[in-house]
Amino acid sequence: MSVLDILLGKPLATSDERAEQIGTSAGIPIFGLDALSSAAYGPEAALTLLIPLGALGIAYIVPVSASIIVLLTIVYFSYRQTIAAYPGGGGSYTVASENLGTFPGLLAAAALMIDYILVVAVGISAGVGALVSAVPSLQPHTVSICLGILVVITIVNLRGLREAGIFFMLPTYLFVGTLLAAISIGTFKMVLAGGHPMPVVAPPTPPSAAVAVASLWMLLQVFSNGCTAMTGVEAVSNGVRAFRDPTVRNAQRTLTVIIGLLIVMLVGIAFLIRAYGIAATDPGRPGYQSVLSMLVAAVAGRGWFYYVTIGSVLVILSLSANTAFADFPRLCRAVAQNNFLPHSFGFRGRRLVYSEGIVVLAVLAAILLILFGGVTDRLIPLFAIGAFLAFTLSQAGMVAHWRRVRGEGATHSMIVNGLGAVATGITLVVVLVAKFTSGAWVSALLIAALVSSMLWVRGHYRAVAAETSSSAPLQIGTLGPPIVIVPIQDWGKISQRALQFALTLSPDIRAVHVATEDETNALREEWDRVVGAPLQQAGRTPPELITLPSPYRLILKPILDYVLQIEKDHPDRQIAVIVPELVEKHWYHYPLHNQRAELLKAFLLLHGSQRIVLINVPWYIEA
Amino acid sequence: MSVLDILLGKPLATSDERAEQIGTSAGIPIFGLDALSSAAYGPEAALTLLIPLGALGIAYIVPVSASIIVLLTIVYFSYRQTIAAYPGGGGSYTVASENLGTFPGLLAAAALMIDYILVVAVGISAGVGALVSAVPSLQPHTVSICLGILVVITIVNLRGLREAGIFFMLPTYLFVGTLLAAISIGTFKMVLAGGHPMPVVAPPTPPSAAVAVASLWMLLQVFSNGCTAMTGVEAVSNGVRAFRDPTVRNAQRTLTVIIGLLIVMLVGIAFLIRAYGIAATDPGRPGYQSVLSMLVAAVAGRGWFYYVTIGSVLVILSLSANTAFADFPRLCRAVAQNNFLPHSFGFRGRRLVYSEGIVVLAVLAAILLILFGGVTDRLIPLFAIGAFLAFTLSQAGMVAHWRRVRGEGATHSMIVNGLGAVATGITLVVVLVAKFTSGAWVSALLIAALVSSMLWVRGHYRAVAAETSSSAPLQIGTLGPPIVIVPIQDWGKISQRALQFALTLSPDIRAVHVATEDETNALREEWDRVVGAPLQQAGRTPPELITLPSPYRLILKPILDYVLQIEKDHPDRQIAVIVPELVEKHWYHYPLHNQRAELLKAFLLLHGSQRIVLINVPWYIEA
């Protein structure tokens, strides 16, 4: 237990709950890491598709970023309203299922779950990918490093939210701080130079254009890729309950800060890219350098500031997984409470977190990392579908919500959310079409599979409830004492104890003995003396000793068969099978004794019926 | 079950036992493989140590072989007597423990066990070693091939003795037949040529002598190595019970044939080595060729006969492990019957063989093969100590036996066995001294460890017997009805069933409910209606519903603590804990339900006491 205490912290009582809740400053790293770190790969993902246009392509980044920022702003106002309307946690699942119905709700939940798993895998693999391009000797250990980081994040999250917040605060603020500083310096220099600053370190010259003008299809693809900058925005709305009072205000303030910072970063990056003429380099080729790396080098040179900034980018990317760890377990719990996932997702562990969700997320992400070898490029095409499907359903749900609620401001709110739903819905269609063959179909398939499983789980829970639930008062008087069956292999204290207990239960006792090759008839000869006589003296009918043949030397099979036969012969009786068991004190005594009692219990449970009850009479040995 | 049927054959009834026993022709491959295959490595092991003498060394093979054959003859007469005196199986363990006492018996048993494990590992690795020197591309797969052969031998043995005999008959007789043919042809040519035949393929010229005369120490080492030709001789005496009637005659005849064949082969090989001037080549160097290979090539050339002979040598070496598989399980069973090993070694599996011994031998040999990389050279120094220790103890035991029996012929028999004991005892000392630093110490250590474990096992069984055995008649009347504790989390058919059963057991029932965060007081509010009222109506005292607090959200711990508290508060009562359990029909429903019932049963068994009885009331769901 002490190892667990060290790793996970001391158990917290349920009454400690409030203390474990967070404010804005801890909320930003916990719920904002995913969204904020998107700034590190969103613009680059868009620019990469513009490479065929050469230097001409750079100019497109400003309108594309502008449209993403508009979309982001719409989504921000949408989610602000959601937080206010659902202070108990307004994740896409809750909103969609409450307002649109079960199926859209499950669709949203499945979409988000897939996206969270991908966030973890992509975040970690992107961070480690950057690390190994800096230190190529680590290349062969990519997957191991990914899994190592995953384990650390998992343990931190099992320790609980507050500690997770403290752990992630420093790198988050370092990342935001250095990036904003670079943007400020760059903007200042740009203004001083009248819009055309001299780069400190010149970015590589873009190749000559292969295409002269961007087609609409190309721009849609660029936009789709850029939209990865928006993943993670829904996190706050899903985790409202984690904030301390005033819950809604704190959550909204956190969302505002996160989206505000993200917008500032996206705007700054877009303008500086154009001002410094930075084109993306091909990620698959030698000489590749990330856009942020070129940008910071152009603005501030390759001094200590460059290394601190790029270092914090690496750290933040691999830690962005943490947002998923904060949200995925809450989502699973909400779904489980509606019987669509195993109920165990709703149990809170020693540190008041939903441990099972955390562990399941870690395991699934680990499988993805191992399957894809920790390579980000292979995972990216699966990404963002889930997030936009959830956005759309959530906002469509909010529209239905306002239509039902009505009252003051409802129409205004409905328009805001309706705008969000339309905008994200169009984006979803664009992203799905643009990326379908390159990987989005995998996500679509996984979402469908997950929704089917969830429906199957609820079906099972319903069937079980139908079979077992009853609010009827207790029926009494129909049950007589059970037929008690006591297997006895030899006479000794253990058998005596079992028989003594049997005598307190019922007058109808059957002692059964399996005849094996090595044994004599000792027990049969002794039976009268040790059982028959004393019971007759006490005025009770002594139980008969029934010998079961065993041609194949099996001990348990004949007993099991006998029990099932008795059960069949007495359809109106209960059968109680007494299983005497010798319990060893030390594990190293385990192989010295046969484990027949354990096996008999397992067999009886597996093959038994409602009327067969198992009674385990343990005998503890000190030896 | 059908996969097992195919692999291991249909189960055999105990009454099929006689049919599963064997005659002489099947007995030779089963109990003689180890002894006969020794002819393939014994002479070579001796010759190798004579390399420093060059061509001069070859002459020493005849006197060394002669002394080994004398020793073998003495041992033969000794064991003939043992078989007659112990028709129930006269292994070294039985003879030594019955006549010399427990400790010498265990020493003999441990020595033989270690030797059997080594026989398996050495036999297989020698066979595979020869195979990979013929097909060098298999070299990297040495360990895998060793383990593959081990698996096949294990399965064949789990199928039972008779089938094992048939499986091994062909290669054994092919090996003996071709080797005897080679010896006959060689002897014929030698006689025709007046003692100096021309080799068909000349053996390599031995290097010039480094030493002129063999020292006594050298000759002792040569003799020690040659003694590996004697391992496996005790197998028949240990397995007498496997023979069909007349048991003793069949066993003795088998022993006679095995030793006779072995002597003929050793004599023939020794004379032909001298006649053809065959010196051993260094096994570590390029150009190495085995002595048998050079011998057969010299006698008959490298035609089809050569390849058939060498092929059968390879097969026989890797199958020589089988003797150990026939004997090791019988030995373990005999030791287990005296409580020095877990009793499970005495259970006979579906095919009437002692399955556990077979499996344990296979696992231990596999560990040796993996640890030593399947390389024979590293295993050889550990070898033969065990066999000679067992020979000596067995024959010393027979001397004591005859002294006790007396009567006609006893003195004569005593002299025969005494001679055997002295001869093998001296050999043991020679082998131990000559090989101590090169590996015999490992065997000595293992034997000591094994003997200590066996004594520890008996100690434990004795202590348990002291605690549990009793032939006293049943004590009645002291036990009142138990206090019944029924954990109830919610009201439904499962709880109803548990409570109904509790009512048939005792008037003293405590229903306990763990208060968890998510639950309301629904159960408490319902209790009177569903339990209180109907019971009062029936004239019974309704059980109180006891609510247990659970600050850390644990369900089982509060129940366990409550049970232990009740047990402490009522030192004169029995406590019965009813564990209602939902049993899933399909394994894939397993994760959908909490496994609290299983955990509670395990916890109660682990932390409980003699007075706490566990009652498992299952509820089977069809869903």
Interface residues (C-beta under 8 A of the other chain):
Chain A: P11 L12 A13 T14 S15 P342 H343 S344 G346 F347 R348 R350 V457 H460 Y461 A463 V464 A466 E467 T468 S469 S470 S471 A472 P473 L474 Q475 I476 G477 L479 G480 P481 P482 W491 G492 K493 I494 Q496 R497 L499 Q500 F501 L503 T504 L505 E517 D518 E526 R529 V530 V531 A533 P534 L535 A538 R540 P551 Y552 R553 Q574 A576 E581 L582 V583 H589 P591 L592 H593 N594 K601 L605 L606 G608 S609 Q610 I612 V613 L614 I615 N616 V617 P618 W619 Y620 I621 E622 A623
Chain B: P11 L12 A13 T14 S15 P342 H343 S344 G346 F347 R348 R350 V457 H460 Y461 A463 V464 A466 E467 T468 S469 S470 S471 A472 P473 L474 Q475 I476 G477 L479 G480 P481 P482 W491 G492 K493 I494 Q496 R497 L499 Q500 F501 L503 T504 L505 E517 D518 E526 R529 V530 V531 A533 P534 L535 A538 R540 P551 Y552 R553 Q574 A576 E581 L582 V583 H589 P591 L592 H593 N594 K601 L605 L606 G608 S609 Q610 I612 V613 L614 I615 N616 V617 P618 W619 Y620 I621 E622 A623
